[in-house]
Amino acid sequence: MPQQPAVQTPTRERILDSGEQLMRTIGLARATTKEIARAAQCSEAALYKHFSSKEDLFVAVLHERLPSLLPLLDELTRDPGDRSLQAALCEIARRATLFYEAHMPITASLFAEPSLLQRHREGLRPLGAGPQQPLLALTRYLELERAQGRVRPDADPGAAAALLLGACFQRAFLRHFMGETGPEEAARGGSAGDSVDSFAAELTGTLLVGLGAPETGS
């Protein structure tokens, strides 16, 4: 029986895989399109057929290869369904923590080169992307919850969103800085006794007190 030829991974998928690997190991600043194309075994011209810029590729890596956050926030803003506020915020905190733990090693190198950071910032702007997007989306969700009466009228949705995401970001930073975690551990939920789930639950419980919402309320 003749041997079946090996299935070739589509070029776009190879570029995404190589982009994630290089961005994670050498940082976003040093991961050039030429290096990514070489790792993906394609030409740089082929890379630009699928992605308009390195920033476009970076956004695709975030959406398709790293733990997601914005899709959940967009879903909650459109229709929270029967999720309680507590359940929604707890899941947001869990996903935000995993997102920041996976995202941090990729983008940290940008801050060593201000000119590259500026070019990256300018490249993300026309794509409607950037680190402010989760904050804006979570603020919109909390504004909707306030309008529905599930958050006290004088609560500040923007401040609450900043507190939740800021705590998740700080946890990710400290764990990376102290060498206590990495992308693989983050994907499994952290180490015993300090799991993402328990962190998210404790953070959410504290935040709900400030929002004037009962932990078990809807």
N, C-alpha and C positions, 0 to 999 in steps of 0.2 A: 504494500500500500504506500503510495507516495507521501512523503512528509509534507504536512501543511506549512506554508510560509509563516514566519512569525508576524503577528499583528503589530503594525507600526503605530506607536502612540501619536495622536494628532499633534501637529506642530504647536498649536496654541497651548495644549496641555503641557508639552515639554517646556515651553517658555515659562509658563506659570510655575511649574515644579522647580526649574532652575532658578527663576527669579526669587522664589521663596527661600530656597536653600542658600543662595549667595547673600541675599539681604539679611538672612538670619546669622550667617557665619562671619561675613566681613563687613556688614552694615550697609545701609542704604546709600551712604555717600560714596563708598568704594565700589559698589556693584553697578558697573557701567553697562549700558546696553550691549556693548561689544563683548564684555565678559559673559553676560547672560546668554547671548546668542551662541557663543562658543560652547558654553556648558550644555545648551539645548541642542547642539549639533545642527544649527541652522545659520543662515546668513543674517547679518544685522538688518538687511533689507526685508527679509522674511519676518523678522520681529516687528518691524514698523508696519507691516501689512495687517497685523493683528492689534497693535497698540500704538497710539499716536505719539506717545512719549514715555519716558521712564515713570513719570508720575501716573500716567494712565495705567501702566502695568502694575505699579505699586497699589493703586486703588483696587485693581482686579485681584491682586494677591490678598488684600485685606478682606474683600468680600467673598472670595472663593476658596481661600486656603487657611484662613485664621478663624478662630471662634467668632461667631457673628454677634452683633449687638444692635445695629441700626434696623435690620429687618424686624426684630421683636418690637422695637420702639415705634416703628412705622405701623405695625399691625395694631398695637395698643392704641395709637392715636386715631386710627381709622375706626376700630371697633374693639373695645376691651373684652367683649363677650361676657361670659359669666365669671371671669377671673375676679377675685377679691383684690382690693388695693394691696393688701399684704402679700398675696401670692405674686402679683405683678411686680412689685418692687423687689421682692426676694429674688425672682428670676432675673430681673434687670441687674441686680447687684452681683449675682453669680456669674452671669455672662460678661458683665463689665470687667470683673476681676480676671477672668480667663482671657478676655480680649487684651487687657493691658499687659498681662504677663507675657503673652505671645508677641505683642506689638513692640514692647519696649526694646528688646535687643536689636530690632530691625532699624528703628529710627534714632536710637541714642547717638549714633556716630554723626548725625547731621549737626549736632550742637558743637562739634569740634571745629566746624568750618562754616562760619557765618555766611559767606557768599553762597555756598551750596544750600544752606537753609533758606536763604532768601529766594533762590531760584526754585527750590522745591515748593515754597509757600506760594509763589506766583504761578507755578504750574498746576497746583491743586485748585486755585481759585476758579478758573473757568470750568472745572469739572464739578463744581459744587461740593467739593470734598474738603476734609480737614478735621482736626481734632475737636473743633467746636461743634460739629454736627450732633454727636450724641447728647451733649449738654442742651442744645437747642431742642432736640426731639424730646428729651425727657421733660424739659420745661413745658413744652406743649401738652404732653400727656397729663402732667400734674395740673395744668390749667383746666383741662377738660374735667378732671376729677373734682377740682374745686367747683366748677360750674354745676356739676351733678350733686354737690352737697356732701361729697365723701371726704373732703378736706375742709378744714375750718376756713371761713371767709377771709380772715386776715392773714392767712399763711402766704408765704412768698414762694411760689413754685420754682423760680430761678435759684433762690438760695438753697432750697431743699435739693434740687437737682445737683447743684455744685457740691453740697455736702456728701451726697451719696456717691457720685462719681469720683470726687476727690479722695474719699476714703478708700475706694477700690484701687485708684491709681497709687496711693501711698502704700497700700499693702503690696502691690506688685513691685514697686520700686524697692521697698525694704527687703523683700524676699530675694530679689535679684542681687541687691547690693551685698546682703549678708551671705549670699551663696546658698540659700536654702531651697531654691526652686529653679526650674527651667521649663522650657516649653513642654517637654515630655511629662514632667510631674504635674504641670498645670492642667494638661489635658486629662489627667486621671483624677484631678480634684484636690491636689495638695497632699501633704503628709498627714498621717493619723494624728488626731487631736487638734489639728489646725486646718480642717477641710474648708474648701470654698463654701460648701453648703452651710456649715455652722457659722462661718463669718458672715455670709449673706443674711442669715436669719437674725443674728444678733444686731447687725447694722440696721436692718429693716425695722426691727422692734423698737430700736431707739429713735429712728426717724419718724415712725408713726406717732410716737408720743408728741413730738414737736409739731406734727401736722394736725394734731387733734383728732386722729382717726383711731378707733379701737383696733387692736391687732387682729381680732377675729371678725371684725365688721366687713361688710361688703362695700 
